[in-house]
Amino acid sequence: MAVAAAVAGLLGAAAAPGVGSGTGFAEAATANRATAVGGTVEAARAVRRVQSAQGVRGVPGVRGRAGPPEPVPAVAEVWPVGVRPVVVRGWEPPATEYGPGHRGVDLAAAAGAPVRAVAPGRVSFAGRVAGRGVIAVELDGTGDPPLRTTYEPVRAEVEKGDEVVAGQIIGTVEAGGSHCPDTACLHWGLRRGDTYLNPLSLLPPWLLNRGPSRLLPVAGVSLPAGPQ
């Protein structure tokens, strides 16, 4: 009876508004409280079994939340640098919120290369973080909280509060940075609230899969000499 009462009370507390019900941290905290209140390991195990039956789980690599993450709309109209840049390092979501991983993608880009907003939005941050230039843009029409793209290291040409359109130059790639120590690159990130997401998911298939430009023959017009 004591265990059942402890479990019922704790599950009610875990579901209270404002508490991160369904997160890895919330489950651990609930289990710890159950052990303390119920006085037995069985209480903690019972909490976990009930939460599992309810389909409550954490999402690896992001701040805990219940259920799968909200889909990312493919709203990007351009790549942030170049036409189809090389992905030096891809998205590597960590197994836990604070575990090792790569919360974004690194795109090959020369120092001084223009950086573009991938979609319309509003600049929510433009400044320096730990010595690196960082720009964040909240994307229009992407929900509440909105999707937020980040770009670094970048010398900003915009300010906080500026409205930007897709393809607009917002800065230039700075030399150095912690993501590509041996060469210049742009680290492109995506977040919704505290949740990290794969920025490549913003790109529609035609843009993501587009290869380098090629010259095509036109009737009556000779192609330039040399390899095509």
Secondary structure, DSSP 4 states (H G I P E B T S, - for coil): -HHHHHHHHHHHHHTSTTS-TTSHHHHHHHHHHHHHHHSSHHHHHHHHHHHHHTT----TTSS--SSSPPPPP----S-SSSSS--EEE--B--SSTTSS-BSSEEEE--TT-EEE-SSSEEEEEEEEETTEEEEEEEETTS-SSPEEEEEESEEESS-TT-EE-TT-EEEEEPS--SS-TTS-EEEEEEEETTEEE-GGGGS-HHHHS--------BTTBPPPSS--
